[in-house]
Amino acid sequence: MRKIYHLSTCTTCQRILKELEPLDGVGLQDIKTESITPAQLEEMHKLSSSYEALFSRRAMLFRQRNLGEKNLTENDYRDLILDHYTFLKRPVILIDDQIFIGNSKKVVEAAKGALHS
């Protein structure tokens, strides 16, 4: 499976998608307009082995809900990601049996290499 979970209004995601082109045969899912399903999150978890790795601490809701002061469990991370799209670290790129999470230069380069190999 080749799929990218992104936010179409995010300029960083837009830049990364442009950098990854061509995206032939890759499904794009805007997580704001099409919510992540529990099954999709489970698939990401299976590849990453951690909900925390998929969780964005940069989300504004993270600060608004004072989540930094709490000891969150894996189930908490799962529930928060399913509760609101901003808690998913973006983009999440699935290429066959590999997962690339986030927007660091190293991650994007690795995803680009896997996508076009």
Biopython code that builds the backbone (N, CA, C, O; Angstrom):
import numpy as np
from Bio.PDB.StructureBuilder import StructureBuilder

atoms = [
    (1, "MET", "N", (0.840, -1.179, 0.000)),
    (1, "MET", "CA", (0.000, 0.000, 0.000)),
    (1, "MET", "C", (0.887, 1.245, 0.000)),
    (1, "MET", "O", (1.911, 1.301, 0.680)),
    (2, "ARG", "N", (0.475, 2.215, -0.762)),
    (2, "ARG", "CA", (1.179, 3.495, -0.818)),
    (2, "ARG", "C", (0.159, 4.592, -0.512)),
    (2, "ARG", "O", (-0.766, 4.843, -1.284)),
    (3, "LYS", "N", (0.356, 5.231, 0.633)),
    (3, "LYS", "CA", (-0.617, 6.236, 1.059)),
    (3, "LYS", "C", (0.090, 7.313, 1.869)),
    (3, "LYS", "O", (1.047, 7.046, 2.596)),
    (4, "ILE", "N", (-0.409, 8.542, 1.724)),
    (4, "ILE", "CA", (0.124, 9.653, 2.497)),
    (4, "ILE", "C", (-1.026, 10.327, 3.236)),
    (4, "ILE", "O", (-1.994, 10.779, 2.624)),
    (5, "TYR", "N", (-0.905, 10.385, 4.555)),
    (5, "TYR", "CA", (-1.856, 11.100, 5.398)),
    (5, "TYR", "C", (-1.266, 12.486, 5.621)),
    (5, "TYR", "O", (-0.155, 12.613, 6.137)),
    (6, "HIS", "N", (-1.992, 13.511, 5.240)),
    (6, "HIS", "CA", (-1.464, 14.873, 5.295)),
    (6, "HIS", "C", (-2.576, 15.848, 5.641)),
    (6, "HIS", "O", (-3.735, 15.464, 5.797)),
    (7, "LEU", "N", (-2.207, 17.105, 5.757)),
    (7, "LEU", "CA", (-3.159, 18.190, 5.993)),
    (7, "LEU", "C", (-2.989, 19.166, 4.834)),
    (7, "LEU", "O", (-1.930, 19.776, 4.684)),
    (8, "SER", "N", (-4.019, 19.313, 4.023)),
    (8, "SER", "CA", (-3.898, 20.120, 2.797)),
    (8, "SER", "C", (-3.678, 21.598, 3.086)),
    (8, "SER", "O", (-3.164, 22.317, 2.230)),
    (9, "THR", "N", (-4.049, 22.063, 4.260)),
    (9, "THR", "CA", (-3.872, 23.476, 4.601)),
    (9, "THR", "C", (-2.498, 23.758, 5.217)),
    (9, "THR", "O", (-2.173, 24.912, 5.497)),
    (10, "CYS", "N", (-1.709, 22.739, 5.425)),
    (10, "CYS", "CA", (-0.387, 22.879, 6.039)),
    (10, "CYS", "C", (0.657, 23.130, 4.953)),
    (10, "CYS", "O", (0.826, 22.311, 4.049)),
    (11, "THR", "N", (1.352, 24.255, 5.043)),
    (11, "THR", "CA", (2.342, 24.593, 4.018)),
    (11, "THR", "C", (3.518, 23.611, 4.030)),
    (11, "THR", "O", (4.110, 23.346, 2.983)),
    (12, "THR", "N", (3.854, 23.079, 5.183)),
    (12, "THR", "CA", (4.937, 22.092, 5.257)),
    (12, "THR", "C", (4.538, 20.820, 4.514)),
    (12, "THR", "O", (5.334, 20.269, 3.752)),
    (13, "CYS", "N", (3.305, 20.351, 4.732)),
    (13, "CYS", "CA", (2.822, 19.161, 4.017)),
    (13, "CYS", "C", (2.787, 19.423, 2.514)),
    (13, "CYS", "O", (3.165, 18.556, 1.727)),
    (14, "GLN", "N", (2.337, 20.608, 2.111)),
    (14, "GLN", "CA", (2.290, 20.952, 0.683)),
    (14, "GLN", "C", (3.690, 20.899, 0.081)),
    (14, "GLN", "O", (3.879, 20.366, -1.013)),
    (15, "ARG", "N", (4.667, 21.451, 0.790)),
    (15, "ARG", "CA", (6.051, 21.457, 0.306)),
    (15, "ARG", "C", (6.578, 20.032, 0.171)),
    (15, "ARG", "O", (7.235, 19.702, -0.817)),
    (16, "ILE", "N", (6.296, 19.195, 1.150)),
    (16, "ILE", "CA", (6.782, 17.814, 1.128)),
    (16, "ILE", "C", (6.124, 17.036, -0.008)),
    (16, "ILE", "O", (6.798, 16.275, -0.702)),
    (17, "LEU", "N", (4.830, 17.213, -0.204)),
    (17, "LEU", "CA", (4.145, 16.524, -1.305)),
    (17, "LEU", "C", (4.751, 16.924, -2.643)),
    (17, "LEU", "O", (4.939, 16.081, -3.520)),
    (18, "LYS", "N", (5.053, 18.191, -2.797)),
    (18, "LYS", "CA", (5.671, 18.688, -4.031)),
    (18, "LYS", "C", (7.055, 18.048, -4.211)),
    (18, "LYS", "O", (7.441, 17.685, -5.322)),
    (19, "GLU", "N", (7.785, 17.918, -3.115)),
    (19, "GLU", "CA", (9.126, 17.341, -3.158)),
    (19, "GLU", "C", (9.090, 15.851, -3.514)),
    (19, "GLU", "O", (10.016, 15.336, -4.140)),
    (20, "LEU", "N", (8.014, 15.162, -3.109)),
    (20, "LEU", "CA", (7.899, 13.716, -3.344)),
    (20, "LEU", "C", (7.386, 13.373, -4.747)),
    (20, "LEU", "O", (7.390, 12.204, -5.130)),
    (21, "GLU", "N", (6.956, 14.353, -5.500)),
    (21, "GLU", "CA", (6.397, 14.076, -6.828)),
    (21, "GLU", "C", (7.407, 13.380, -7.712)),
    (21, "GLU", "O", (8.610, 13.585, -7.546)),
    (22, "PRO", "N", (6.943, 12.545, -8.668)),
    (22, "PRO", "CA", (5.552, 12.240, -8.976)),
    (22, "PRO", "C", (4.965, 11.247, -7.968)),
    (22, "PRO", "O", (5.672, 10.393, -7.436)),
    (23, "LEU", "N", (3.681, 11.374, -7.723)),
    (23, "LEU", "CA", (2.996, 10.542, -6.734)),
    (23, "LEU", "C", (2.048, 9.552, -7.411)),
    (23, "LEU", "O", (0.942, 9.317, -6.925)),
    (24, "ASP", "N", (2.478, 8.979, -8.523)),
    (24, "ASP", "CA", (1.662, 7.996, -9.240)),
    (24, "ASP", "C", (1.414, 6.774, -8.354)),
    (24, "ASP", "O", (2.346, 6.215, -7.776)),
    (25, "GLY", "N", (0.169, 6.376, -8.257)),
    (25, "GLY", "CA", (-0.180, 5.196, -7.485)),
    (25, "GLY", "C", (-0.161, 5.389, -5.983)),
    (25, "GLY", "O", (-0.194, 4.414, -5.232)),
    (26, "VAL", "N", (-0.107, 6.638, -5.536)),
    (26, "VAL", "CA", (-0.083, 6.932, -4.099)),
    (26, "VAL", "C", (-1.406, 7.577, -3.718)),
    (26, "VAL", "O", (-1.813, 8.572, -4.317)),
    (27, "GLY", "N", (-2.073, 7.013, -2.729)),
    (27, "GLY", "CA", (-3.316, 7.595, -2.236)),
    (27, "GLY", "C", (-3.020, 8.725, -1.272)),
    (27, "GLY", "O", (-2.156, 8.604, -0.403)),
    (28, "LEU", "N", (-3.742, 9.825, -1.431)),
    (28, "LEU", "CA", (-3.586, 10.967, -0.531)),
    (28, "LEU", "C", (-4.848, 11.097, 0.309)),
    (28, "LEU", "O", (-5.961, 11.042, -0.216)),
    (29, "GLN", "N", (-4.675, 11.268, 1.596)),
    (29, "GLN", "CA", (-5.825, 11.466, 2.482)),
    (29, "GLN", "C", (-5.605, 12.717, 3.312)),
    (29, "GLN", "O", (-4.695, 12.786, 4.138)),
    (30, "ASP", "N", (-6.470, 13.717, 3.072)),
    (30, "ASP", "CA", (-6.450, 14.939, 3.866)),
    (30, "ASP", "C", (-7.159, 14.623, 5.176)),
    (30, "ASP", "O", (-8.372, 14.410, 5.194)),
    (31, "ILE", "N", (-6.407, 14.593, 6.270)),
    (31, "ILE", "CA", (-6.964, 14.136, 7.542)),
    (31, "ILE", "C", (-7.957, 15.112, 8.153)),
    (31, "ILE", "O", (-8.670, 14.764, 9.094)),
    (32, "LYS", "N", (-8.010, 16.332, 7.625)),
    (32, "LYS", "CA", (-8.997, 17.292, 8.135)),
    (32, "LYS", "C", (-10.375, 17.020, 7.539)),
    (32, "LYS", "O", (-11.387, 17.143, 8.228)),
    (33, "THR", "N", (-10.414, 16.652, 6.262)),
    (33, "THR", "CA", (-11.701, 16.420, 5.597)),
    (33, "THR", "C", (-12.122, 14.958, 5.643)),
    (33, "THR", "O", (-13.311, 14.653, 5.550)),
    (34, "GLU", "N", (-11.164, 14.057, 5.785)),
    (34, "GLU", "CA", (-11.460, 12.626, 5.868)),
    (34, "GLU", "C", (-10.727, 12.059, 7.076)),
    (34, "GLU", "O", (-9.535, 11.759, 7.021)),
    (35, "SER", "N", (-11.464, 11.921, 8.157)),
    (35, "SER", "CA", (-10.862, 11.497, 9.436)),
    (35, "SER", "C", (-10.188, 10.140, 9.332)),
    (35, "SER", "O", (-10.559, 9.293, 8.519)),
    (36, "ILE", "N", (-9.205, 9.967, 10.166)),
    (36, "ILE", "CA", (-8.504, 8.684, 10.256)),
    (36, "ILE", "C", (-9.426, 7.699, 10.966)),
    (36, "ILE", "O", (-10.030, 8.027, 11.987)),
    (37, "THR", "N", (-9.527, 6.509, 10.425)),
    (37, "THR", "CA", (-10.350, 5.482, 11.053)),
    (37, "THR", "C", (-9.500, 4.706, 12.057)),
    (37, "THR", "O", (-8.273, 4.708, 11.962)),
    (38, "PRO", "N", (-10.140, 4.048, 13.013)),
    (38, "PRO", "CA", (-9.375, 3.212, 13.945)),
    (38, "PRO", "C", (-8.544, 2.152, 13.211)),
    (38, "PRO", "O", (-7.427, 1.846, 13.630)),
    (39, "ALA", "N", (-9.079, 1.590, 12.122)),
    (39, "ALA", "CA", (-8.339, 0.572, 11.366)),
    (39, "ALA", "C", (-7.088, 1.167, 10.719)),
    (39, "ALA", "O", (-6.038, 0.524, 10.696)),
    (40, "GLN", "N", (-7.192, 2.382, 10.197)),
    (40, "GLN", "CA", (-6.033, 3.036, 9.595)),
    (40, "GLN", "C", (-4.970, 3.321, 10.660)),
    (40, "GLN", "O", (-3.778, 3.129, 10.420)),
    (41, "LEU", "N", (-5.406, 3.776, 11.832)),
    (41, "LEU", "CA", (-4.469, 4.058, 12.912)),
    (41, "LEU", "C", (-3.793, 2.770, 13.382)),
    (41, "LEU", "O", (-2.605, 2.777, 13.705)),
    (42, "GLU", "N", (-4.529, 1.685, 13.422)),
    (42, "GLU", "CA", (-3.950, 0.395, 13.811)),
    (42, "GLU", "C", (-2.882, -0.037, 12.814)),
    (42, "GLU", "O", (-1.846, -0.576, 13.202)),
    (43, "GLU", "N", (-3.135, 0.201, 11.531)),
    (43, "GLU", "CA", (-2.157, -0.137, 10.504)),
    (43, "GLU", "C", (-0.871, 0.675, 10.706)),
    (43, "GLU", "O", (0.231, 0.139, 10.592)),
    (44, "MET", "N", (-1.019, 1.964, 11.006)),
    (44, "MET", "CA", (0.149, 2.809, 11.274)),
    (44, "MET", "C", (0.882, 2.319, 12.516)),
    (44, "MET", "O", (2.112, 2.280, 12.547)),
    (45, "HIS", "N", (0.122, 1.949, 13.531)),
    (45, "HIS", "CA", (0.716, 1.471, 14.788)),
    (45, "HIS", "C", (1.486, 0.176, 14.571)),
    (45, "HIS", "O", (2.550, -0.024, 15.157)),
    (46, "LYS", "N", (0.952, -0.695, 13.736)),
    (46, "LYS", "CA", (1.609, -1.968, 13.456)),
    (46, "LYS", "C", (3.000, -1.736, 12.848)),
    (46, "LYS", "O", (3.944, -2.466, 13.151)),
    (47, "LEU", "N", (3.117, -0.713, 11.987)),
    (47, "LEU", "CA", (4.395, -0.416, 11.336)),
    (47, "LEU", "C", (5.337, 0.394, 12.222)),
    (47, "LEU", "O", (6.555, 0.237, 12.141)),
    (48, "SER", "N", (4.779, 1.255, 13.063)),
    (48, "SER", "CA", (5.621, 2.119, 13.901)),
    (48, "SER", "C", (5.874, 1.537, 15.287)),
    (48, "SER", "O", (6.823, 1.932, 15.964)),
    (49, "SER", "N", (5.034, 0.606, 15.710)),
    (49, "SER", "CA", (5.102, -0.035, 17.033)),
    (49, "SER", "C", (4.851, 0.924, 18.189)),
    (49, "SER", "O", (5.141, 0.594, 19.338)),
    (50, "SER", "N", (4.308, 2.121, 17.897)),
    (50, "SER", "CA", (4.092, 3.086, 18.970)),
    (50, "SER", "C", (3.086, 4.149, 18.540)),
    (50, "SER", "O", (3.201, 4.731, 17.462)),
    (51, "TYR", "N", (2.102, 4.389, 19.397)),
    (51, "TYR", "CA", (1.194, 5.511, 19.152)),
    (51, "TYR", "C", (1.896, 6.823, 19.463)),
    (51, "TYR", "O", (1.620, 7.851, 18.846)),
    (52, "GLU", "N", (2.807, 6.775, 20.426)),
    (52, "GLU", "CA", (3.525, 7.991, 20.797)),
    (52, "GLU", "C", (4.353, 8.526, 19.620)),
    (52, "GLU", "O", (4.475, 9.739, 19.447)),
    (53, "ALA", "N", (4.920, 7.622, 18.812)),
    (53, "ALA", "CA", (5.702, 8.039, 17.637)),
    (53, "ALA", "C", (4.822, 8.756, 16.608)),
    (53, "ALA", "O", (5.310, 9.578, 15.833)),
    (54, "LEU", "N", (3.538, 8.443, 16.606)),
    (54, "LEU", "CA", (2.589, 9.051, 15.671)),
    (54, "LEU", "C", (1.985, 10.339, 16.216)),
    (54, "LEU", "O", (1.277, 11.050, 15.502)),
    (55, "PHE", "N", (2.261, 10.633, 17.462)),
    (55, "PHE", "CA", (1.614, 11.742, 18.173)),
    (55, "PHE", "C", (2.418, 13.030, 18.038)),
    (55, "PHE", "O", (3.639, 13.029, 18.190)),
    (56, "SER", "N", (1.723, 14.122, 17.751)),
    (56, "SER", "CA", (2.366, 15.428, 17.623)),
    (56, "SER", "C", (2.215, 16.238, 18.910)),
    (56, "SER", "O", (1.107, 16.592, 19.315)),
    (57, "ARG", "N", (3.335, 16.517, 19.530)),
    (57, "ARG", "CA", (3.326, 17.365, 20.724)),
    (57, "ARG", "C", (3.291, 18.843, 20.348)),
    (57, "ARG", "O", (3.173, 19.705, 21.218)),
    (58, "ARG", "N", (3.394, 19.134, 19.057)),
    (58, "ARG", "CA", (3.343, 20.515, 18.591)),
    (58, "ARG", "C", (1.915, 21.022, 18.390)),
    (58, "ARG", "O", (1.701, 22.214, 18.170)),
    (59, "ALA", "N", (0.949, 20.126, 18.465)),
    (59, "ALA", "CA", (-0.447, 20.522, 18.269)),
    (59, "ALA", "C", (-0.853, 21.564, 19.302)),
    (59, "ALA", "O", (-0.516, 21.452, 20.481)),
    (60, "MET", "N", (-1.580, 22.576, 18.848)),
    (60, "MET", "CA", (-2.025, 23.631, 19.770)),
    (60, "MET", "C", (-2.890, 23.057, 20.886)),
    (60, "MET", "O", (-2.846, 23.534, 22.020)),
    (61, "LEU", "N", (-3.673, 22.037, 20.562)),
    (61, "LEU", "CA", (-4.529, 21.431, 21.581)),
    (61, "LEU", "C", (-3.711, 20.742, 22.677)),
    (61, "LEU", "O", (-4.186, 20.578, 23.801)),
    (62, "PHE", "N", (-2.483, 20.340, 22.345)),
    (62, "PHE", "CA", (-1.614, 19.717, 23.341)),
    (62, "PHE", "C", (-1.364, 20.690, 24.491)),
    (62, "PHE", "O", (-1.419, 20.316, 25.662)),
    (63, "ARG", "N", (-1.088, 21.944, 24.135)),
    (63, "ARG", "CA", (-0.855, 22.976, 25.162)),
    (63, "ARG", "C", (-2.173, 23.406, 25.806)),
    (63, "ARG", "O", (-2.247, 23.576, 27.023)),
    (64, "GLN", "N", (-3.208, 23.582, 24.990)),
    (64, "GLN", "CA", (-4.493, 24.055, 25.523)),
    (64, "GLN", "C", (-5.073, 23.093, 26.546)),
    (64, "GLN", "O", (-5.696, 23.518, 27.518)),
    (65, "ARG", "N", (-4.871, 21.797, 26.331)),
    (65, "ARG", "CA", (-5.402, 20.794, 27.257)),
    (65, "ARG", "C", (-4.406, 20.442, 28.363)),
    (65, "ARG", "O", (-4.660, 19.542, 29.164)),
    (66, "ASN", "N", (-3.275, 21.149, 28.409)),
    (66, "ASN", "CA", (-2.236, 20.896, 29.414)),
    (66, "ASN", "C", (-1.792, 19.434, 29.452)),
    (66, "ASN", "O", (-1.579, 18.869, 30.525)),
    (67, "LEU", "N", (-1.657, 18.833, 28.283)),
    (67, "LEU", "CA", (-1.303, 17.413, 28.218)),
    (67, "LEU", "C", (0.161, 17.163, 28.577)),
    (67, "LEU", "O", (0.532, 16.044, 28.928)),
    (68, "GLY", "N", (0.990, 18.201, 28.491)),
    (68, "GLY", "CA", (2.393, 18.053, 28.853)),
    (68, "GLY", "C", (2.595, 17.760, 30.326)),
    (68, "GLY", "O", (3.638, 17.242, 30.725)),
    (69, "GLU", "N", (1.609, 18.087, 31.126)),
    (69, "GLU", "CA", (1.695, 17.873, 32.570)),
    (69, "GLU", "C", (1.190, 16.502, 32.991)),
    (69, "GLU", "O", (1.285, 16.131, 34.161)),
    (70, "LYS", "N", (0.652, 15.748, 32.031)),
    (70, "LYS", "CA", (0.081, 14.434, 32.340)),
    (70, "LYS", "C", (1.006, 13.333, 31.844)),
    (70, "LYS", "O", (1.757, 13.519, 30.887)),
    (71, "ASN", "N", (0.942, 12.193, 32.504)),
    (71, "ASN", "CA", (1.667, 11.007, 32.049)),
    (71, "ASN", "C", (0.742, 10.233, 31.123)),
    (71, "ASN", "O", (-0.132, 9.493, 31.576)),
    (72, "LEU", "N", (0.943, 10.411, 29.828)),
    (72, "LEU", "CA", (0.066, 9.778, 28.847)),
    (72, "LEU", "C", (0.520, 8.351, 28.552)),
    (72, "LEU", "O", (1.715, 8.068, 28.467)),
    (73, "THR", "N", (-0.454, 7.465, 28.399)),
    (73, "THR", "CA", (-0.173, 6.074, 28.042)),
    (73, "THR", "C", (-0.363, 5.899, 26.544)),
    (73, "THR", "O", (-0.848, 6.801, 25.860)),
    (74, "GLU", "N", (0.020, 4.735, 26.039)),
    (74, "GLU", "CA", (-0.183, 4.435, 24.613)),
    (74, "GLU", "C", (-1.668, 4.551, 24.243)),
    (74, "GLU", "O", (-2.005, 5.046, 23.167)),
    (75, "ASN", "N", (-2.549, 4.095, 25.134)),
    (75, "ASN", "CA", (-3.992, 4.199, 24.857)),
    (75, "ASN", "C", (-4.438, 5.657, 24.820)),
    (75, "ASN", "O", (-5.310, 6.018, 24.029)),
    (76, "ASP", "N", (-3.844, 6.499, 25.672)),
    (76, "ASP", "CA", (-4.164, 7.931, 25.651)),
    (76, "ASP", "C", (-3.769, 8.537, 24.302)),
    (76, "ASP", "O", (-4.539, 9.283, 23.698)),
    (77, "TYR", "N", (-2.562, 8.208, 23.841)),
    (77, "TYR", "CA", (-2.110, 8.729, 22.548)),
    (77, "TYR", "C", (-3.062, 8.287, 21.432)),
    (77, "TYR", "O", (-3.437, 9.083, 20.571)),
    (78, "ARG", "N", (-3.444, 7.018, 21.460)),
    (78, "ARG", "CA", (-4.368, 6.477, 20.447)),
    (78, "ARG", "C", (-5.681, 7.244, 20.465)),
    (78, "ARG", "O", (-6.161, 7.693, 19.424)),
    (79, "ASP", "N", (-6.256, 7.392, 21.646)),
    (79, "ASP", "CA", (-7.552, 8.065, 21.768)),
    (79, "ASP", "C", (-7.473, 9.531, 21.334)),
    (79, "ASP", "O", (-8.394, 10.040, 20.696)),
    (80, "LEU", "N", (-6.381, 10.204, 21.677)),
    (80, "LEU", "CA", (-6.218, 11.610, 21.296)),
    (80, "LEU", "C", (-6.098, 11.768, 19.779)),
    (80, "LEU", "O", (-6.690, 12.677, 19.198)),
    (81, "ILE", "N", (-5.332, 10.879, 19.140)),
    (81, "ILE", "CA", (-5.191, 10.943, 17.679)),
    (81, "ILE", "C", (-6.537, 10.725, 16.999)),
    (81, "ILE", "O", (-6.867, 11.403, 16.026)),
    (82, "LEU", "N", (-7.307, 9.780, 17.513)),
    (82, "LEU", "CA", (-8.631, 9.527, 16.929)),
    (82, "LEU", "C", (-9.613, 10.655, 17.249)),
    (82, "LEU", "O", (-10.551, 10.900, 16.491)),
    (83, "ASP", "N", (-9.394, 11.340, 18.371)),
    (83, "ASP", "CA", (-10.273, 12.422, 18.802)),
    (83, "ASP", "C", (-10.133, 13.658, 17.916)),
    (83, "ASP", "O", (-11.132, 14.288, 17.568)),
    (84, "HIS", "N", (-8.891, 14.011, 17.547)),
    (84, "HIS", "CA", (-8.702, 15.227, 16.758)),
    (84, "HIS", "C", (-7.507, 15.074, 15.827)),
    (84, "HIS", "O", (-6.434, 14.632, 16.238)),
    (85, "TYR", "N", (-7.709, 15.445, 14.574)),
    (85, "TYR", "CA", (-6.692, 15.245, 13.541)),
    (85, "TYR", "C", (-5.361, 15.944, 13.828)),
    (85, "TYR", "O", (-4.319, 15.491, 13.355)),
    (86, "THR", "N", (-5.376, 17.036, 14.593)),
    (86, "THR", "CA", (-4.121, 17.768, 14.816)),
    (86, "THR", "C", (-3.129, 16.995, 15.673)),
    (86, "THR", "O", (-1.952, 17.353, 15.725)),
    (87, "PHE", "N", (-3.576, 15.951, 16.340)),
    (87, "PHE", "CA", (-2.670, 15.167, 17.172)),
    (87, "PHE", "C", (-1.826, 14.172, 16.367)),
    (87, "PHE", "O", (-0.905, 13.568, 16.918)),
    (88, "LEU", "N", (-2.119, 13.994, 15.089)),
    (88, "LEU", "CA", (-1.307, 13.108, 14.265)),
    (88, "LEU", "C", (-0.106, 13.880, 13.728)),
    (88, "LEU", "O", (-0.264, 14.936, 13.115)),
    (89, "LYS", "N", (1.077, 13.358, 13.956)),
    (89, "LYS", "CA", (2.295, 13.972, 13.419)),
    (89, "LYS", "C", (2.225, 13.839, 11.900)),
    (89, "LYS", "O", (1.948, 12.761, 11.373)),
    (90, "ARG", "N", (2.482, 14.953, 11.198)),
    (90, "ARG", "CA", (2.273, 14.952, 9.750)),
    (90, "ARG", "C", (3.548, 15.268, 8.995)),
    (90, "ARG", "O", (4.448, 15.938, 9.499)),
    (91, "PRO", "N", (3.598, 14.762, 7.764)),
    (91, "PRO", "CA", (2.736, 13.736, 7.176)),
    (91, "PRO", "C", (3.145, 12.338, 7.650)),
    (91, "PRO", "O", (4.246, 12.140, 8.164)),
    (92, "VAL", "N", (2.244, 11.382, 7.469)),
    (92, "VAL", "CA", (2.562, 9.972, 7.685)),
    (92, "VAL", "C", (2.523, 9.340, 6.300)),
    (92, "VAL", "O", (1.512, 9.396, 5.600)),
    (93, "ILE", "N", (3.634, 8.746, 5.924)),
    (93, "ILE", "CA", (3.776, 8.172, 4.586)),
    (93, "ILE", "C", (3.948, 6.664, 4.716)),
    (93, "ILE", "O", (4.884, 6.189, 5.359)),
    (94, "LEU", "N", (3.037, 5.918, 4.099)),
    (94, "LEU", "CA", (3.117, 4.456, 4.089)),
    (94, "LEU", "C", (3.537, 4.020, 2.697)),
    (94, "LEU", "O", (2.877, 4.346, 1.711)),
    (95, "ILE", "N", (4.633, 3.284, 2.620)),
    (95, "ILE", "CA", (5.105, 2.751, 1.349)),
    (95, "ILE", "C", (5.364, 1.268, 1.570)),
    (95, "ILE", "O", (6.338, 0.872, 2.210)),
    (96, "ASP", "N", (4.461, 0.461, 1.018)),
    (96, "ASP", "CA", (4.514, -0.990, 1.186)),
    (96, "ASP", "C", (4.547, -1.321, 2.676)),
    (96, "ASP", "O", (3.564, -1.058, 3.369)),
    (97, "ASP", "N", (5.635, -1.885, 3.194)),
    (97, "ASP", "CA", (5.680, -2.245, 4.621)),
    (97, "ASP", "C", (6.552, -1.285, 5.428)),
    (97, "ASP", "O", (7.059, -1.643, 6.491)),
    (98, "GLN", "N", (6.725, -0.062, 4.916)),
    (98, "GLN", "CA", (7.524, 0.947, 5.609)),
    (98, "GLN", "C", (6.641, 2.136, 5.995)),
    (98, "GLN", "O", (5.653, 2.445, 5.327)),
    (99, "ILE", "N", (7.026, 2.791, 7.090)),
    (99, "ILE", "CA", (6.301, 3.987, 7.514)),
    (99, "ILE", "C", (7.316, 5.112, 7.760)),
    (99, "ILE", "O", (8.394, 4.896, 8.315)),
    (100, "PHE", "N", (6.936, 6.307, 7.330)),
    (100, "PHE", "CA", (7.756, 7.493, 7.520)),
    (100, "PHE", "C", (6.873, 8.531, 8.203)),
    (100, "PHE", "O", (5.828, 8.913, 7.675)),
    (101, "ILE", "N", (7.298, 8.982, 9.375)),
    (101, "ILE", "CA", (6.467, 9.850, 10.203)),
    (101, "ILE", "C", (7.148, 11.195, 10.400)),
    (101, "ILE", "O", (8.292, 11.262, 10.848)),
    (102, "GLY", "N", (6.437, 12.263, 10.060)),
    (102, "GLY", "CA", (6.933, 13.594, 10.347)),
    (102, "GLY", "C", (7.580, 14.269, 9.159)),
    (102, "GLY", "O", (7.576, 13.753, 8.042)),
    (103, "ASN", "N", (8.141, 15.444, 9.431)),
    (103, "ASN", "CA", (8.614, 16.289, 8.348)),
    (103, "ASN", "C", (10.098, 16.623, 8.429)),
    (103, "ASN", "O", (10.553, 17.576, 7.797)),
    (104, "SER", "N", (10.857, 15.847, 9.199)),
    (104, "SER", "CA", (12.296, 16.129, 9.261)),
    (104, "SER", "C", (12.922, 15.834, 7.902)),
    (104, "SER", "O", (12.437, 14.986, 7.153)),
    (105, "LYS", "N", (13.978, 16.527, 7.601)),
    (105, "LYS", "CA", (14.648, 16.382, 6.309)),
    (105, "LYS", "C", (15.068, 14.926, 6.073)),
    (105, "LYS", "O", (14.926, 14.405, 4.967)),
    (106, "LYS", "N", (15.581, 14.284, 7.113)),
    (106, "LYS", "CA", (16.031, 12.898, 7.020)),
    (106, "LYS", "C", (14.873, 11.954, 6.678)),
    (106, "LYS", "O", (15.014, 11.071, 5.832)),
    (107, "VAL", "N", (13.736, 12.147, 7.336)),
    (107, "VAL", "CA", (12.556, 11.306, 7.096)),
    (107, "VAL", "C", (12.037, 11.509, 5.669)),
    (107, "VAL", "O", (11.709, 10.542, 4.981)),
    (108, "VAL", "N", (11.963, 12.762, 5.231)),
    (108, "VAL", "CA", (11.455, 13.061, 3.887)),
    (108, "VAL", "C", (12.377, 12.469, 2.820)),
    (108, "VAL", "O", (11.900, 11.918, 1.828)),
    (109, "GLU", "N", (13.678, 12.575, 3.014)),
    (109, "GLU", "CA", (14.634, 12.002, 2.057)),
    (109, "GLU", "C", (14.493, 10.479, 1.990)),
    (109, "GLU", "O", (14.520, 9.896, 0.906)),
    (110, "ALA", "N", (14.344, 9.846, 3.142)),
    (110, "ALA", "CA", (14.186, 8.386, 3.182)),
    (110, "ALA", "C", (12.884, 7.969, 2.482)),
    (110, "ALA", "O", (12.861, 6.983, 1.745)),
    (111, "ALA", "N", (11.809, 8.719, 2.717)),
    (111, "ALA", "CA", (10.528, 8.427, 2.073)),
    (111, "ALA", "C", (10.637, 8.590, 0.557)),
    (111, "ALA", "O", (10.121, 7.776, -0.209)),
    (112, "LYS", "N", (11.311, 9.648, 0.148)),
    (112, "LYS", "CA", (11.497, 9.915, -1.282)),
    (112, "LYS", "C", (12.270, 8.768, -1.935)),
    (112, "LYS", "O", (11.916, 8.312, -3.022)),
    (113, "GLY", "N", (13.325, 8.307, -1.266)),
    (113, "GLY", "CA", (14.110, 7.201, -1.775)),
    (113, "GLY", "C", (13.288, 5.922, -1.896)),
    (113, "GLY", "O", (13.387, 5.211, -2.896)),
    (114, "ALA", "N", (12.480, 5.628, -0.881)),
    (114, "ALA", "CA", (11.644, 4.420, -0.915)),
    (114, "ALA", "C", (10.546, 4.530, -1.956)),
    (114, "ALA", "O", (10.190, 3.539, -2.594)),
    (115, "LEU", "N", (10.015, 5.717, -2.130)),
    (115, "LEU", "CA", (8.912, 5.930, -3.066)),
    (115, "LEU", "C", (9.362, 5.781, -4.515)),
    (115, "LEU", "O", (8.608, 5.284, -5.352)),
    (116, "HIS", "N", (10.564, 6.202, -4.809)),
    (116, "HIS", "CA", (11.030, 6.224, -6.188)),
    (116, "HIS", "C", (12.070, 5.155, -6.494)),
    (116, "HIS", "O", (12.788, 5.254, -7.490)),
    (117, "SER", "N", (12.158, 4.128, -5.640)),
    (117, "SER", "CA", (13.119, 3.047, -5.890)),
    (117, "SER", "C", (12.491, 1.932, -6.697)),
    (117, "SER", "O", (13.155, 0.941, -7.001)),
]
sb = StructureBuilder()
sb.init_structure("model")
sb.init_model(0)
sb.init_chain("A")
sb.init_seg("    ")
for serial, (resi, resn, name, xyz) in enumerate(atoms, 1):
    if name == "N":
        sb.init_residue(resn, " ", resi, " ")
    sb.init_atom(name, np.array(xyz, "f"), 0.0, 1.0, " ", f" {name:<3s}", serial, name[0])
structure = sb.get_structure()
